[in-house]
Amino acid sequence: MTKKEYIFRIEYEVDKKTGRVIATIPELNHVSSFGDTFAEAEANVKEVALCFGETLGREKSTNV
């Protein structure tokens, strides 16, 4: 199995009430996550993106 690498844009927003950072990847159905810092939010949303990709891969292989 070959490993593919993708580059996606991450958008950041700071929640005015909590001060937490929200990171969103629009190209992946707007998956998002949050953290106390930009770095934490980015790490969290990257993990979500990996899970999203794994799920798509499983769905594709079962629909063949």
N, CA, C and O atoms as CSV, one atom per row, in Angstrom:
chain,resi,resn,atom,element,x,y,z
A,1,MET,N,N,0.847,-1.176,0.000
A,1,MET,CA,C,0.000,0.000,0.000
A,1,MET,C,C,0.895,1.243,0.000
A,1,MET,O,O,1.802,1.368,0.823
A,2,THR,N,N,0.628,2.149,-0.927
A,2,THR,CA,C,1.427,3.358,-1.001
A,2,THR,C,C,0.824,4.456,-0.141
A,2,THR,O,O,-0.394,4.582,-0.012
A,3,LYS,N,N,1.705,5.233,0.434
A,3,LYS,CA,C,1.272,6.335,1.297
A,3,LYS,C,C,1.142,7.591,0.448
A,3,LYS,O,O,2.061,7.939,-0.295
A,4,LYS,N,N,0.008,8.272,0.553
A,4,LYS,CA,C,-0.218,9.511,-0.175
A,4,LYS,C,C,-0.123,10.680,0.787
A,4,LYS,O,O,-0.467,10.569,1.964
A,5,GLU,N,N,0.340,11.778,0.275
A,5,GLU,CA,C,0.444,12.982,1.083
A,5,GLU,C,C,-0.408,14.070,0.452
A,5,GLU,O,O,-0.336,14.306,-0.754
A,6,TYR,N,N,-1.202,14.720,1.260
A,6,TYR,CA,C,-2.075,15.781,0.793
A,6,TYR,C,C,-1.778,17.062,1.563
A,6,TYR,O,O,-1.327,17.029,2.707
A,7,ILE,N,N,-2.037,18.179,0.916
A,7,ILE,CA,C,-1.869,19.474,1.555
A,7,ILE,C,C,-3.228,20.156,1.576
A,7,ILE,O,O,-3.859,20.330,0.533
A,8,PHE,N,N,-3.678,20.540,2.765
A,8,PHE,CA,C,-4.957,21.210,2.930
A,8,PHE,C,C,-4.758,22.514,3.697
A,8,PHE,O,O,-3.852,22.647,4.520
A,9,ARG,N,N,-5.613,23.444,3.408
A,9,ARG,CA,C,-5.604,24.742,4.088
A,9,ARG,C,C,-6.346,24.608,5.418
A,9,ARG,O,O,-7.421,24.011,5.476
A,10,ILE,N,N,-5.777,25.158,6.469
A,10,ILE,CA,C,-6.422,25.177,7.781
A,10,ILE,C,C,-6.803,26.619,8.095
A,10,ILE,O,O,-5.970,27.523,8.035
A,11,GLU,N,N,-8.077,26.820,8.430
A,11,GLU,CA,C,-8.549,28.146,8.823
A,11,GLU,C,C,-8.672,28.188,10.339
A,11,GLU,O,O,-9.100,27.216,10.962
A,12,TYR,N,N,-8.302,29.303,10.920
A,12,TYR,CA,C,-8.332,29.461,12.378
A,12,TYR,C,C,-9.307,30.561,12.769
A,12,TYR,O,O,-9.490,31.545,12.053
A,13,GLU,N,N,-9.927,30.365,13.924
A,13,GLU,CA,C,-10.834,31.364,14.480
A,13,GLU,C,C,-10.723,31.272,16.005
A,13,GLU,O,O,-10.598,30.180,16.559
A,14,VAL,N,N,-10.768,32.403,16.664
A,14,VAL,CA,C,-10.726,32.412,18.124
A,14,VAL,C,C,-12.136,32.660,18.646
A,14,VAL,O,O,-12.775,33.650,18.293
A,15,ASP,N,N,-12.610,31.750,19.489
A,15,ASP,CA,C,-13.928,31.900,20.101
A,15,ASP,C,C,-13.874,33.057,21.095
A,15,ASP,O,O,-13.079,33.043,22.034
A,16,LYS,N,N,-14.712,34.040,20.880
A,16,LYS,CA,C,-14.673,35.254,21.716
A,16,LYS,C,C,-15.073,34.989,23.163
A,16,LYS,O,O,-14.596,35.667,24.073
A,17,LYS,N,N,-15.939,34.015,23.379
A,17,LYS,CA,C,-16.391,33.731,24.746
A,17,LYS,C,C,-15.371,32.937,25.545
A,17,LYS,O,O,-15.129,33.230,26.716
A,18,THR,N,N,-14.770,31.929,24.914
A,18,THR,CA,C,-13.871,31.029,25.652
A,18,THR,C,C,-12.399,31.325,25.422
A,18,THR,O,O,-11.557,30.935,26.231
A,19,GLY,N,N,-12.076,32.013,24.324
A,19,GLY,CA,C,-10.684,32.274,23.986
A,19,GLY,C,C,-9.992,31.088,23.338
A,19,GLY,O,O,-8.803,31.160,23.026
A,20,ARG,N,N,-10.716,30.003,23.133
A,20,ARG,CA,C,-10.128,28.822,22.514
A,20,ARG,C,C,-10.018,29.009,21.002
A,20,ARG,O,O,-10.793,29.753,20.400
A,21,VAL,N,N,-9.064,28.337,20.408
A,21,VAL,CA,C,-8.811,28.435,18.979
A,21,VAL,C,C,-9.519,27.283,18.274
A,21,VAL,O,O,-9.399,26.127,18.679
A,22,ILE,N,N,-10.261,27.611,17.208
A,22,ILE,CA,C,-10.942,26.611,16.399
A,22,ILE,C,C,-10.194,26.511,15.074
A,22,ILE,O,O,-9.963,27.520,14.407
A,23,ALA,N,N,-9.817,25.296,14.698
A,23,ALA,CA,C,-9.125,25.044,13.433
A,23,ALA,C,C,-10.056,24.228,12.542
A,23,ALA,O,O,-10.597,23.209,12.974
A,24,THR,N,N,-10.244,24.674,11.297
A,24,THR,CA,C,-11.165,24.036,10.365
A,24,THR,C,C,-10.462,23.771,9.037
A,24,THR,O,O,-9.664,24.586,8.575
A,25,ILE,N,N,-10.766,22.614,8.424
A,25,ILE,CA,C,-10.259,22.294,7.089
A,25,ILE,C,C,-11.462,22.257,6.143
A,25,ILE,O,O,-12.171,21.253,6.090
A,26,PRO,N,N,-11.698,23.339,5.398
A,26,PRO,CA,C,-12.876,23.409,4.533
A,26,PRO,C,C,-12.936,22.306,3.472
A,26,PRO,O,O,-14.018,21.808,3.161
A,27,GLU,N,N,-11.797,21.926,2.922
A,27,GLU,CA,C,-11.769,20.921,1.851
A,27,GLU,C,C,-12.162,19.526,2.328
A,27,GLU,O,O,-12.455,18.654,1.511
A,28,LEU,N,N,-12.170,19.311,3.625
A,28,LEU,CA,C,-12.561,18.007,4.177
A,28,LEU,C,C,-13.908,18.115,4.889
A,28,LEU,O,O,-14.046,17.743,6.054
A,29,ASN,N,N,-14.889,18.629,4.163
A,29,ASN,CA,C,-16.240,18.740,4.700
A,29,ASN,C,C,-16.274,19.574,5.986
A,29,ASN,O,O,-17.087,19.338,6.880
A,30,HIS,N,N,-15.377,20.543,6.049
A,30,HIS,CA,C,-15.282,21.479,7.186
A,30,HIS,C,C,-15.035,20.771,8.516
A,30,HIS,O,O,-15.575,21.171,9.547
A,31,VAL,N,N,-14.210,19.709,8.491
A,31,VAL,CA,C,-13.862,19.076,9.766
A,31,VAL,C,C,-13.146,20.115,10.618
A,31,VAL,O,O,-12.409,20.957,10.106
A,32,SER,N,N,-13.374,20.041,11.926
A,32,SER,CA,C,-12.759,21.037,12.797
A,32,SER,C,C,-12.457,20.440,14.159
A,32,SER,O,O,-12.978,19.392,14.540
A,33,SER,N,N,-11.608,21.136,14.865
A,33,SER,CA,C,-11.276,20.785,16.233
A,33,SER,C,C,-10.829,22.075,16.914
A,33,SER,O,O,-10.781,23.130,16.282
A,34,PHE,N,N,-10.508,21.990,18.180
A,34,PHE,CA,C,-10.151,23.197,18.911
A,34,PHE,C,C,-9.020,22.910,19.877
A,34,PHE,O,O,-8.668,21.755,20.119
A,35,GLY,N,N,-8.459,23.970,20.424
A,35,GLY,CA,C,-7.402,23.855,21.419
A,35,GLY,C,C,-7.213,25.176,22.129
A,35,GLY,O,O,-7.800,26.190,21.751
A,36,ASP,N,N,-6.398,25.156,23.148
A,36,ASP,CA,C,-6.123,26.381,23.901
A,36,ASP,C,C,-5.151,27.300,23.166
A,36,ASP,O,O,-5.092,28.497,23.444
A,37,THR,N,N,-4.384,26.733,22.224
A,37,THR,CA,C,-3.424,27.509,21.433
A,37,THR,C,C,-3.597,27.147,19.961
A,37,THR,O,O,-4.259,26.163,19.630
A,38,PHE,N,N,-2.999,27.948,19.079
A,38,PHE,CA,C,-3.045,27.646,17.656
A,38,PHE,C,C,-2.368,26.301,17.385
A,38,PHE,O,O,-2.869,25.506,16.590
A,39,ALA,N,N,-1.249,26.046,18.031
A,39,ALA,CA,C,-0.521,24.789,17.824
A,39,ALA,C,C,-1.353,23.583,18.259
A,39,ALA,O,O,-1.379,22.563,17.571
A,40,GLU,N,N,-2.027,23.700,19.395
A,40,GLU,CA,C,-2.849,22.592,19.878
A,40,GLU,C,C,-4.044,22.356,18.949
A,40,GLU,O,O,-4.373,21.211,18.639
A,41,ALA,N,N,-4.687,23.428,18.511
A,41,ALA,CA,C,-5.821,23.298,17.599
A,41,ALA,C,C,-5.380,22.670,16.282
A,41,ALA,O,O,-6.088,21.834,15.721
A,42,GLU,N,N,-4.208,23.074,15.789
A,42,GLU,CA,C,-3.683,22.512,14.544
A,42,GLU,C,C,-3.387,21.024,14.694
A,42,GLU,O,O,-3.750,20.228,13.828
A,43,ALA,N,N,-2.739,20.650,15.771
A,43,ALA,CA,C,-2.434,19.228,15.998
A,43,ALA,C,C,-3.721,18.407,16.088
A,43,ALA,O,O,-3.802,17.303,15.549
A,44,ASN,N,N,-4.717,18.952,16.769
A,44,ASN,CA,C,-5.985,18.243,16.923
A,44,ASN,C,C,-6.715,18.078,15.592
A,44,ASN,O,O,-7.240,17.002,15.304
A,45,VAL,N,N,-6.750,19.135,14.779
A,45,VAL,CA,C,-7.472,19.035,13.509
A,45,VAL,C,C,-6.722,18.138,12.520
A,45,VAL,O,O,-7.347,17.506,11.668
A,46,LYS,N,N,-5.406,18.075,12.622
A,46,LYS,CA,C,-4.652,17.150,11.768
A,46,LYS,C,C,-4.995,15.703,12.117
A,46,LYS,O,O,-5.109,14.859,11.228
A,47,GLU,N,N,-5.157,15.422,13.393
A,47,GLU,CA,C,-5.547,14.081,13.823
A,47,GLU,C,C,-6.946,13.734,13.296
A,47,GLU,O,O,-7.185,12.616,12.839
A,48,VAL,N,N,-7.858,14.696,13.365
A,48,VAL,CA,C,-9.207,14.481,12.836
A,48,VAL,C,C,-9.149,14.230,11.327
A,48,VAL,O,O,-9.866,13.370,10.814
A,49,ALA,N,N,-8.302,14.972,10.618
A,49,ALA,CA,C,-8.166,14.797,9.171
A,49,ALA,C,C,-7.664,13.387,8.837
A,49,ALA,O,O,-8.132,12.779,7.874
A,50,LEU,N,N,-6.728,12.869,9.616
A,50,LEU,CA,C,-6.244,11.505,9.393
A,50,LEU,C,C,-7.362,10.493,9.586
A,50,LEU,O,O,-7.494,9.561,8.793
A,51,CYS,N,N,-8.151,10.659,10.605
A,51,CYS,CA,C,-9.289,9.762,10.852
A,51,CYS,C,C,-10.304,9.859,9.725
A,51,CYS,O,O,-10.861,8.849,9.296
A,52,PHE,N,N,-10.544,11.074,9.245
A,52,PHE,CA,C,-11.471,11.302,8.145
A,52,PHE,C,C,-10.986,10.548,6.902
A,52,PHE,O,O,-11.770,9.878,6.230
A,53,GLY,N,N,-9.691,10.664,6.606
A,53,GLY,CA,C,-9.115,9.968,5.458
A,53,GLY,C,C,-9.190,8.460,5.593
A,53,GLY,O,O,-9.489,7.765,4.623
A,54,GLU,N,N,-8.923,7.949,6.780
A,54,GLU,CA,C,-9.007,6.505,7.007
A,54,GLU,C,C,-10.431,6.007,6.803
A,54,GLU,O,O,-10.643,4.935,6.235
A,55,THR,N,N,-11.397,6.777,7.260
A,55,THR,CA,C,-12.804,6.402,7.091
A,55,THR,C,C,-13.180,6.384,5.612
A,55,THR,O,O,-13.851,5.459,5.154
A,56,LEU,N,N,-12.754,7.391,4.869
A,56,LEU,CA,C,-13.034,7.414,3.433
A,56,LEU,C,C,-12.412,6.227,2.733
A,56,LEU,O,O,-13.022,5.635,1.842
A,57,GLY,N,N,-11.190,5.871,3.133
A,57,GLY,CA,C,-10.515,4.724,2.529
A,57,GLY,C,C,-11.258,3.425,2.791
A,57,GLY,O,O,-11.378,2.587,1.898
A,58,ARG,N,N,-11.753,3.254,4.001
A,58,ARG,CA,C,-12.526,2.045,4.329
A,58,ARG,C,C,-13.827,1.994,3.555
A,58,ARG,O,O,-14.210,0.939,3.050
A,59,GLU,N,N,-14.517,3.138,3.456
A,59,GLU,CA,C,-15.780,3.178,2.730
A,59,GLU,C,C,-15.563,2.881,1.251
A,59,GLU,O,O,-16.363,2.177,0.635
A,60,LYS,N,N,-14.494,3.408,0.683
A,60,LYS,CA,C,-14.189,3.166,-0.729
A,60,LYS,C,C,-13.911,1.706,-0.981
A,60,LYS,O,O,-14.374,1.153,-1.978
A,61,SER,N,N,-13.157,1.060,-0.090
A,61,SER,CA,C,-12.799,-0.355,-0.290
A,61,SER,C,C,-14.004,-1.273,-0.110
A,61,SER,O,O,-14.032,-2.349,-0.706
A,62,THR,N,N,-14.988,-0.896,0.679
A,62,THR,CA,C,-16.162,-1.748,0.869
A,62,THR,C,C,-17.220,-1.515,-0.193
A,62,THR,O,O,-18.119,-2.340,-0.353
A,63,ASN,N,N,-17.134,-0.402,-0.927
A,63,ASN,CA,C,-18.109,-0.107,-1.966
A,63,ASN,C,C,-17.646,-0.535,-3.356
A,63,ASN,O,O,-18.313,-0.219,-4.342
A,64,VAL,N,N,-16.539,-1.236,-3.461
A,64,VAL,CA,C,-15.998,-1.646,-4.754
A,64,VAL,C,C,-16.706,-2.854,-5.259
A,64,VAL,O,O,-16.388,-3.349,-6.340
